[in-house]
Amino acid sequence: MAEIIIPGPQGRIEARYTEPPYPGAPIALILHPHPKAGGTMQDPVTIMLYQLFEKNGFGVLRYNSRGVGRSQGVYDQGIGELEDAAYVLDYLENLSESPRLVWCAGYSFGAWITLQLLMRRPEIDGFLAISPPANHYDLSFLAPCPASGLIVSGDADSIATPEDVERALTKVRVQKGHKVDRARIKGANHFYVDKREELLGVCEEYLLRRLNEADQQLRLEAEEGLDADVVEDEDDFDE
């Protein structure tokens, strides 16, 4: 893992980066909780998400949004933070060589930014949104949600209650062929105290399932390509 400085829209952006393990490996961007509540890229859940993707063969980047840590600028009510996320995703994609998958994951405020980002970036293939603060932010902008992903919350969360999340999701529509999965962690509060291993297990199970589905789709497309080549060769022979 390398410490890097990205020249961002409001000056430097402090980040941590793990290179993709091979050309074409998938990449993931990780977003931290609310800056005004002490959220940084060193948050335990944020680091857990980073390590999850790193462990499973992704190139991964997490960063401090504007005004946090050594990142320049000031908090901008989510508007500038979304600008930072889009800029850093561009930067991450430019560091990578034709990644086969692009994922985004965020926790709390970072989950809200994640969901907004995927509405603007059609190349995002999947997402993990951990405890999106649906009591503070409307999620109806997910209309329709353009990618499949997982939304997780704790059933003892008093900040982003399960009821608020469920209520928000009733307004969400999903594009054909995509699905938003939902998971609750029993007994978990907003910070997943004593529940992070369980949270990790739920996220990893979902990620591995999606990666397996992507591999199966890739093999199917390869087989269809081979079949098409065989038919073309037979046609040439008949001529």
Backbone bond lengths (Angstrom), bond angles and torsions (degrees), N, CA, C in turn:
res aa  C-N    CA-C-N  psi(-1)  N-CA   C-N-CA  omega(-1)  CA-C   N-CA-C  phi
1 M - - - 1.465 - - 1.525 109.16 -
2 A 1.316 116.38 131.76 1.460 121.73 -177.88 1.526 110.74 -110.62
3 E 1.322 116.41 144.79 1.462 122.11 169.36 1.516 107.50 -87.11
4 I 1.336 117.01 125.05 1.461 120.18 -178.84 1.526 109.95 -131.17
5 I 1.309 115.32 157.43 1.463 122.80 174.02 1.526 107.53 -117.84
6 I 1.330 115.71 124.36 1.458 122.20 -179.24 1.528 108.79 -103.84
7 P 1.329 119.30 131.21 1.468 120.70 175.01 1.528 110.16 -75.10
8 G 1.325 116.57 99.96 1.460 121.15 -172.73 1.514 114.28 -96.15
9 P 1.338 116.67 -176.19 1.468 121.68 -177.77 1.530 113.35 -62.27
10 Q 1.357 117.77 -30.05 1.454 121.69 -179.29 1.526 111.86 -115.10
11 G 1.317 116.42 23.32 1.460 120.59 -177.41 1.516 110.56 113.67
12 R 1.311 116.07 -157.94 1.468 119.16 -173.46 1.531 111.61 -69.90
13 I 1.330 115.10 147.62 1.464 123.58 174.44 1.528 107.62 -121.63
14 E 1.316 115.82 122.03 1.461 122.04 179.55 1.526 109.48 -80.97
15 A 1.328 117.19 133.38 1.465 120.12 -174.48 1.523 111.51 -147.24
16 R 1.329 114.16 164.83 1.459 123.49 170.79 1.529 106.99 -123.81
17 Y 1.328 115.40 139.12 1.465 119.57 -171.68 1.520 111.23 -141.64
18 T 1.328 115.29 131.54 1.464 122.34 170.32 1.514 107.78 -112.28
19 E 1.328 116.69 123.76 1.458 121.22 -178.36 1.528 111.15 -65.78
20 P 1.331 117.11 150.06 1.471 119.72 172.85 1.526 109.57 -58.68
21 P 1.328 117.86 140.98 1.469 120.04 -176.49 1.523 114.04 -72.40
22 Y 1.345 117.99 -14.67 1.458 121.24 179.71 1.526 107.75 -159.86
23 P 1.335 117.76 158.53 1.468 120.17 178.53 1.527 111.10 -59.77
24 G 1.319 115.92 133.53 1.456 120.52 179.82 1.515 114.49 85.83
25 A 1.343 117.51 1.02 1.470 120.49 178.66 1.522 110.12 -63.63
26 P 1.323 117.52 153.38 1.472 120.11 177.95 1.523 111.16 -67.47
27 I 1.311 116.02 160.45 1.467 121.75 178.77 1.520 109.98 -129.48
28 A 1.340 115.36 155.98 1.469 120.55 179.69 1.520 110.20 -143.01
29 L 1.312 115.24 139.75 1.460 123.49 174.91 1.523 108.46 -108.65
30 I 1.350 116.69 132.90 1.461 121.88 -176.32 1.525 109.79 -116.81
31 L 1.349 116.57 131.66 1.463 121.95 -174.86 1.529 111.08 -118.04
32 H 1.328 115.69 136.63 1.469 121.78 -172.91 1.532 113.08 -91.32
33 P 1.354 117.06 170.09 1.477 121.46 -178.60 1.533 112.75 -69.41
34 H 1.312 115.28 -174.05 1.460 123.14 -171.21 1.531 112.12 -62.14
35 P 1.338 116.78 125.81 1.469 120.16 179.13 1.527 113.44 -58.32
36 K 1.322 117.50 -35.02 1.456 121.00 -177.56 1.530 112.67 -77.62
37 A 1.330 116.43 -7.70 1.464 120.91 175.97 1.531 110.74 -110.90
38 G 1.328 115.20 19.84 1.457 119.77 178.02 1.513 114.29 86.69
39 G 1.328 118.10 10.79 1.457 120.88 -178.50 1.514 112.54 -71.03
40 T 1.327 116.25 130.29 1.460 122.72 176.14 1.533 108.54 -142.55
41 M 1.321 115.29 174.50 1.464 119.18 177.64 1.523 112.10 -71.31
42 Q 1.343 116.85 -7.29 1.461 120.83 176.81 1.533 112.07 -93.44
43 D 1.310 117.22 5.53 1.466 121.52 175.53 1.532 109.39 -58.76
44 P 1.342 118.94 138.51 1.466 121.26 -176.04 1.532 114.64 -58.22
45 V 1.326 117.76 -41.46 1.469 119.51 179.61 1.529 110.10 -69.21
46 T 1.316 116.99 -37.81 1.464 121.07 177.62 1.523 110.76 -62.44
47 I 1.314 116.95 -44.27 1.468 120.83 177.37 1.526 110.27 -64.35
48 M 1.327 117.13 -40.00 1.463 121.10 178.74 1.529 110.85 -58.84
49 L 1.343 116.86 -44.67 1.455 120.88 178.52 1.528 111.02 -63.58
50 Y 1.313 116.20 -41.78 1.469 121.34 177.99 1.522 110.25 -58.03
51 Q 1.319 115.84 -48.92 1.461 120.50 -177.32 1.524 111.92 -68.11
52 L 1.332 117.25 -31.37 1.461 121.30 176.75 1.525 110.63 -59.86
53 F 1.322 116.63 -49.97 1.460 119.98 -179.40 1.531 111.20 -69.57
54 E 1.308 116.32 -38.94 1.460 120.69 178.07 1.536 110.37 -58.64
55 K 1.326 116.14 -46.35 1.466 122.37 -179.75 1.523 112.07 -60.43
56 N 1.326 116.78 -31.31 1.459 120.90 -174.27 1.530 113.21 -101.10
57 G 1.335 115.87 26.54 1.453 120.36 168.15 1.513 117.33 85.24
58 F 1.317 117.12 21.29 1.465 121.62 178.20 1.532 110.80 -97.04
59 G 1.309 115.60 149.47 1.453 120.31 157.25 1.521 106.47 -77.24
60 V 1.337 118.68 133.50 1.466 121.09 -171.62 1.524 110.91 -134.02
61 L 1.330 115.13 143.47 1.464 120.53 176.05 1.522 109.36 -137.65
62 R 1.324 115.92 132.60 1.467 121.67 169.31 1.525 106.83 -126.87
63 Y 1.324 116.86 156.30 1.464 119.14 -173.26 1.523 110.13 -153.98
64 N 1.312 115.23 163.29 1.463 121.88 171.77 1.517 108.82 -91.87
65 S 1.322 116.67 124.47 1.462 119.98 177.75 1.526 110.16 -68.76
66 R 1.302 116.30 170.89 1.469 122.36 -173.36 1.533 112.30 -51.42
67 G 1.341 114.93 133.24 1.457 120.92 178.11 1.517 114.79 83.02
68 V 1.338 118.18 1.12 1.463 122.11 -178.66 1.529 109.28 -109.06
69 G 1.332 116.69 133.30 1.464 120.16 179.80 1.513 111.21 59.57
70 R 1.319 116.44 -127.56 1.467 121.23 179.64 1.527 112.92 -93.44
71 S 1.340 117.02 6.05 1.470 120.08 177.23 1.529 109.61 -77.84
72 Q 1.312 115.82 135.51 1.461 120.96 -177.98 1.530 111.02 -83.16
73 G 1.348 114.88 165.32 1.451 121.31 -179.44 1.517 111.71 101.67
74 V 1.326 116.00 -175.37 1.463 121.56 179.54 1.524 109.22 -133.16
75 Y 1.319 115.76 156.85 1.466 121.86 178.80 1.525 110.12 -54.95
76 D 1.346 116.23 138.66 1.462 120.87 -171.94 1.529 112.55 -131.53
77 Q 1.329 117.28 37.99 1.469 122.49 172.00 1.527 113.62 59.30
78 G 1.311 117.46 23.78 1.451 120.91 179.27 1.519 114.33 94.65
79 I 1.326 116.88 -23.87 1.473 120.10 -178.67 1.521 110.08 -69.73
80 G 1.313 116.03 -52.73 1.463 119.97 178.42 1.513 112.05 -67.76
81 E 1.333 116.31 -31.97 1.466 119.90 179.87 1.534 110.90 -67.03
82 L 1.324 116.98 -36.07 1.460 120.38 174.55 1.526 110.31 -67.56
83 E 1.324 116.43 -38.24 1.466 120.38 175.95 1.530 110.22 -61.05
84 D 1.331 116.44 -42.38 1.463 120.24 177.49 1.528 110.78 -60.25
85 A 1.338 116.22 -45.74 1.466 120.78 -177.47 1.531 110.99 -60.50
86 A 1.322 117.06 -44.56 1.463 120.69 179.77 1.527 110.56 -64.66
87 Y 1.325 115.89 -39.78 1.465 120.61 -179.64 1.524 110.53 -65.85
88 V 1.335 116.34 -44.60 1.464 119.92 -178.44 1.532 110.59 -68.93
89 L 1.331 118.18 -34.02 1.459 119.81 175.58 1.530 110.43 -62.87
90 D 1.329 116.97 -41.65 1.468 120.01 174.30 1.524 110.65 -57.09
91 Y 1.318 115.05 -45.38 1.466 120.87 -178.68 1.527 110.68 -61.71
92 L 1.329 116.49 -45.06 1.458 121.47 179.44 1.518 110.97 -62.49
93 E 1.311 117.16 -43.12 1.468 120.33 179.71 1.523 111.03 -64.76
94 N 1.323 117.17 -34.98 1.461 120.48 178.60 1.527 112.10 -70.88
95 L 1.327 117.31 -23.90 1.458 121.24 176.78 1.526 112.16 -78.52
96 S 1.316 116.02 -16.97 1.457 121.55 -172.62 1.521 110.79 -103.52
97 E 1.327 115.60 158.43 1.456 121.23 179.90 1.520 109.44 -107.73
98 S 1.326 115.90 95.89 1.477 122.25 177.75 1.523 112.26 47.71
99 P 1.343 117.85 63.17 1.471 119.10 -179.58 1.520 111.09 -60.79
100 R 1.343 116.39 138.04 1.455 119.17 -176.63 1.518 111.39 -77.02
101 L 1.347 117.38 -21.70 1.458 121.98 177.93 1.524 108.95 -142.16
102 V 1.334 115.59 146.47 1.466 121.63 175.08 1.531 107.72 -125.06
103 W 1.330 116.36 123.05 1.458 121.88 179.73 1.529 109.91 -121.95
104 C 1.323 114.17 157.96 1.457 120.95 174.34 1.527 108.04 -137.70
105 A 1.330 116.37 139.79 1.462 120.71 179.83 1.524 108.87 -140.24
106 G 1.326 115.56 141.14 1.452 119.50 179.37 1.512 111.62 -149.83
107 Y 1.317 113.98 158.47 1.464 121.30 -177.99 1.521 109.71 -122.00
108 S 1.341 116.51 130.28 1.459 123.92 178.11 1.538 109.67 59.38
109 F 1.309 118.94 -121.33 1.469 121.60 176.47 1.525 110.63 -53.05
110 G 1.331 116.11 -38.27 1.463 120.39 177.65 1.517 112.89 -63.26
111 A 1.345 116.98 -30.24 1.465 120.18 175.60 1.528 110.37 -68.05
112 W 1.324 116.53 -39.49 1.463 120.73 178.00 1.531 110.79 -63.11
113 I 1.335 116.95 -44.02 1.469 120.58 177.00 1.527 109.89 -63.94
114 T 1.329 116.98 -40.26 1.464 121.35 177.88 1.528 110.94 -56.37
115 L 1.329 116.73 -48.05 1.463 120.56 -177.80 1.523 111.59 -65.51
116 Q 1.323 116.88 -35.76 1.470 119.37 176.13 1.527 111.12 -68.66
117 L 1.322 115.27 -39.94 1.462 119.57 -177.62 1.523 111.53 -62.94
118 L 1.324 117.21 -41.35 1.470 118.10 -176.53 1.526 111.55 -68.57
119 M 1.343 117.69 -20.65 1.460 120.16 175.21 1.526 111.49 -71.86
120 R 1.322 116.00 -20.39 1.468 121.16 -176.53 1.523 113.22 -105.10
121 R 1.332 116.11 -11.89 1.459 119.33 -174.13 1.527 110.46 -126.53
122 P 1.313 117.46 94.50 1.466 120.50 -174.46 1.526 114.04 -65.84
123 E 1.328 117.64 -13.73 1.468 118.73 179.63 1.522 113.10 -77.07
124 I 1.346 118.19 -10.73 1.464 120.74 179.30 1.536 109.22 -70.82
125 D 1.340 115.42 122.83 1.450 122.03 -175.77 1.525 113.79 -93.15
126 G 1.324 117.57 -24.72 1.457 120.42 -176.97 1.516 110.79 -162.38
127 F 1.340 115.40 162.16 1.460 119.22 -178.90 1.517 110.90 -149.92
128 L 1.323 114.21 155.33 1.459 123.21 169.05 1.526 106.27 -122.51
129 A 1.317 117.21 121.49 1.466 122.32 178.52 1.525 107.67 -117.37
130 I 1.327 116.19 107.89 1.456 121.75 -175.63 1.529 109.42 -98.93
131 S 1.312 115.98 116.68 1.475 123.50 177.26 1.523 112.88 51.70
132 P 1.329 118.24 56.67 1.464 118.87 174.77 1.527 109.57 -62.11
133 P 1.336 117.98 132.89 1.471 120.90 -175.50 1.524 112.20 -76.34
134 A 1.324 115.50 73.38 1.465 121.20 -175.02 1.520 112.28 -68.12
135 N 1.347 117.17 -14.12 1.464 119.42 176.60 1.529 111.33 -78.03
136 H 1.321 116.95 -20.30 1.474 121.33 -179.16 1.520 112.87 -105.55
137 Y 1.345 116.73 -27.73 1.461 120.56 -173.93 1.525 110.12 -129.62
138 D 1.328 115.10 136.86 1.460 121.37 178.35 1.533 109.54 -75.89
139 L 1.323 117.19 138.19 1.462 121.34 178.01 1.521 112.43 -105.96
140 S 1.330 116.55 10.46 1.465 119.24 -176.52 1.524 112.45 -68.30
141 F 1.348 117.72 -10.55 1.460 119.84 176.54 1.530 111.21 -66.71
142 L 1.332 117.75 -14.61 1.466 121.67 176.34 1.531 108.86 -78.79
143 A 1.311 114.95 71.35 1.464 119.78 -172.11 1.530 110.29 -143.17
144 P 1.327 117.47 87.37 1.471 125.47 -2.82 1.521 111.99 -94.28
145 C 1.310 115.96 160.39 1.457 121.61 175.96 1.527 108.29 -69.52
146 P 1.347 118.73 124.74 1.467 120.80 -170.73 1.525 115.71 -90.58
147 A 1.332 118.05 2.35 1.466 120.51 -178.27 1.523 109.58 -147.76
148 S 1.313 115.71 156.41 1.461 120.25 175.89 1.526 109.72 -82.31
149 G 1.323 115.25 147.40 1.455 118.84 179.77 1.511 111.22 -168.37
150 L 1.322 114.37 -176.61 1.466 121.95 -177.57 1.518 109.56 -124.50
151 I 1.328 116.20 130.57 1.461 122.39 173.22 1.525 107.84 -111.27
152 V 1.338 115.90 124.17 1.457 122.45 -176.13 1.518 109.18 -120.91
153 S 1.331 116.20 142.53 1.460 120.65 171.23 1.518 109.07 -149.74
154 G 1.324 115.82 162.91 1.452 121.03 176.66 1.516 110.27 -90.92
155 D 1.336 117.64 142.84 1.462 118.25 -178.10 1.524 112.52 -80.01
156 A 1.361 116.69 -1.29 1.460 120.51 173.57 1.527 111.00 -114.08
157 D 1.323 116.05 21.87 1.468 122.01 -178.85 1.526 109.28 -78.69
158 S 1.321 117.03 117.70 1.462 120.89 179.30 1.525 112.00 -93.98
159 I 1.327 117.60 -7.42 1.460 121.85 179.73 1.527 110.33 -93.45
160 A 1.331 116.56 -52.42 1.463 121.69 174.06 1.525 106.38 -118.29
161 T 1.322 115.64 83.75 1.459 119.87 -171.63 1.525 110.86 -67.32
162 P 1.336 116.78 151.18 1.469 119.85 177.35 1.526 112.33 -56.78
163 E 1.324 115.79 -35.17 1.473 119.61 179.65 1.528 110.70 -64.19
164 D 1.334 116.54 -41.52 1.463 119.79 178.07 1.525 111.05 -64.30
165 V 1.331 115.81 -41.41 1.461 119.85 179.61 1.529 110.59 -64.53
166 E 1.329 116.37 -46.04 1.466 119.69 -179.96 1.521 110.86 -62.79
167 R 1.327 116.35 -40.36 1.468 120.30 179.43 1.529 110.27 -63.00
168 A 1.320 115.99 -42.04 1.463 120.24 179.66 1.520 111.28 -65.39
169 L 1.336 116.80 -37.84 1.458 120.45 -176.76 1.520 112.64 -71.44
170 T 1.329 117.63 -19.25 1.468 119.07 177.18 1.529 110.96 -66.27
171 K 1.332 117.15 -20.01 1.459 121.57 -179.89 1.522 112.46 -93.05
172 V 1.320 116.43 -5.05 1.463 121.01 -175.36 1.521 110.51 -88.64
173 R 1.302 116.46 130.55 1.455 121.94 171.46 1.528 108.59 -108.98
174 V 1.310 116.36 154.63 1.457 121.34 -175.74 1.517 109.51 -124.48
175 Q 1.332 116.80 138.45 1.459 120.56 177.50 1.523 110.49 -63.28
176 K 1.315 115.47 150.37 1.462 121.12 179.13 1.528 110.54 -55.58
177 G 1.308 116.21 133.77 1.454 120.79 179.40 1.511 114.30 92.22
178 H 1.331 116.85 -4.40 1.460 121.22 179.51 1.529 109.98 -118.79
179 K 1.331 115.16 161.20 1.458 120.63 -177.95 1.522 109.54 -148.95
180 V 1.319 116.69 135.36 1.461 121.83 173.42 1.524 108.07 -100.94
181 D 1.320 116.18 111.71 1.461 121.37 177.89 1.523 109.97 -84.76
182 R 1.315 114.96 157.37 1.467 121.33 -175.81 1.525 109.23 -131.48
183 A 1.321 116.91 136.48 1.465 121.01 177.73 1.524 109.31 -139.76
184 R 1.334 115.30 142.70 1.472 121.69 174.57 1.523 108.73 -118.76
185 I 1.326 115.29 139.67 1.458 120.68 176.40 1.531 107.48 -102.04
186 K 1.333 115.73 114.42 1.461 120.73 -176.29 1.533 111.06 -63.34
187 G 1.328 115.19 127.73 1.453 121.21 176.40 1.514 115.57 79.43
188 A 1.331 117.34 3.26 1.470 120.20 -176.75 1.520 111.25 -88.02
189 N 1.341 115.76 135.74 1.462 120.02 172.33 1.530 108.91 -91.05
190 H 1.325 116.69 -170.25 1.469 120.27 -174.86 1.525 111.81 -65.20
191 F 1.323 116.70 -25.41 1.466 120.48 -175.46 1.531 112.03 -100.72
192 Y 1.317 116.64 0.65 1.465 122.98 177.88 1.531 112.34 55.70
193 V 1.316 114.95 39.31 1.463 119.98 176.54 1.528 109.07 -61.35
194 D 1.319 116.02 126.71 1.473 123.56 -178.11 1.517 113.31 62.40
195 K 1.327 118.08 12.73 1.472 121.50 -178.50 1.531 112.04 -128.94
196 R 1.324 117.26 10.40 1.467 119.01 -174.64 1.521 112.40 -70.47
197 E 1.325 117.33 -33.55 1.454 119.71 177.64 1.529 110.45 -64.95
198 E 1.327 115.25 -38.97 1.462 119.15 177.42 1.519 110.90 -67.21
199 L 1.331 116.70 -41.29 1.462 121.10 176.08 1.527 110.08 -59.86
200 L 1.328 115.90 -45.90 1.464 120.34 178.93 1.517 110.96 -58.72
201 G 1.330 117.22 -43.06 1.460 120.96 -179.44 1.515 112.31 -61.48
202 V 1.339 116.37 -43.09 1.466 120.78 179.59 1.532 110.46 -63.87
203 C 1.335 116.39 -44.43 1.464 120.80 -178.95 1.526 111.31 -66.51
204 E 1.337 116.67 -42.08 1.466 119.43 -177.98 1.524 110.93 -68.70
205 E 1.316 117.56 -39.39 1.462 120.14 177.80 1.520 110.92 -59.37
206 Y 1.331 115.73 -43.20 1.465 119.67 179.21 1.528 110.83 -66.22
207 L 1.339 116.43 -46.22 1.461 120.46 -178.47 1.523 111.14 -60.61
208 L 1.324 117.24 -45.45 1.467 120.59 -179.48 1.528 111.58 -63.79
209 R 1.327 115.97 -37.01 1.473 118.95 177.65 1.523 110.54 -64.04
210 R 1.325 116.48 -43.90 1.454 120.33 179.58 1.534 111.79 -66.14
211 L 1.321 117.14 -38.71 1.463 120.12 178.10 1.527 110.74 -65.72
212 N 1.329 116.51 -39.00 1.457 120.43 177.51 1.525 110.87 -64.50
213 E 1.325 116.95 -41.35 1.462 120.89 177.88 1.530 110.72 -63.17
214 A 1.336 116.15 -40.13 1.466 120.16 178.80 1.525 110.92 -65.17
215 D 1.340 117.05 -39.79 1.468 120.97 177.72 1.527 110.79 -64.15
216 Q 1.328 116.54 -42.36 1.462 120.33 179.09 1.525 111.00 -62.91
217 Q 1.337 116.09 -40.94 1.457 120.28 178.76 1.523 110.81 -64.83
218 L 1.327 116.54 -39.29 1.464 121.28 178.95 1.525 110.84 -63.74
219 R 1.341 116.56 -43.16 1.462 120.36 178.39 1.529 111.41 -64.42
220 L 1.340 115.64 -40.34 1.461 120.14 179.29 1.525 110.69 -62.38
221 E 1.322 116.43 -44.11 1.465 120.46 179.52 1.518 110.87 -64.66
222 A 1.347 116.11 -37.72 1.464 119.81 178.42 1.523 111.01 -65.50
223 E 1.332 116.78 -41.61 1.468 121.17 179.15 1.522 110.63 -65.78
224 E 1.326 116.50 -40.49 1.469 119.86 178.43 1.525 110.27 -64.34
225 G 1.340 115.99 -36.38 1.462 119.89 177.59 1.523 111.88 -65.69
226 L 1.345 115.81 -39.71 1.463 119.96 177.89 1.526 110.83 -65.68
227 D 1.332 116.65 -41.94 1.463 120.72 178.93 1.531 110.60 -61.34
228 A 1.330 115.84 -40.91 1.464 119.94 179.56 1.528 110.43 -64.96
229 D 1.330 116.94 -38.32 1.465 120.82 178.41 1.520 111.13 -65.19
230 V 1.352 116.40 -39.12 1.464 120.50 179.43 1.523 110.72 -64.11
231 V 1.331 115.93 -44.20 1.468 120.26 178.73 1.518 110.55 -61.56
232 E 1.314 117.00 -41.05 1.464 121.04 -179.53 1.528 110.38 -65.52
233 D 1.343 116.33 -40.59 1.457 120.14 178.70 1.525 110.90 -64.22
234 E 1.353 117.32 -40.43 1.463 121.17 178.91 1.532 111.08 -64.12
235 D 1.336 115.48 -39.42 1.459 119.03 178.29 1.520 111.01 -63.34
236 D 1.324 116.46 -40.18 1.473 120.74 179.21 1.522 110.00 -63.97
237 F 1.349 115.28 -39.27 1.470 120.08 -178.62 1.537 110.64 -65.91
238 D 1.346 116.74 -40.73 1.467 121.00 180.00 1.519 110.44 -62.53
239 E 1.304 116.40 -35.70 1.469 119.06 180.00 1.514 110.67 -68.18
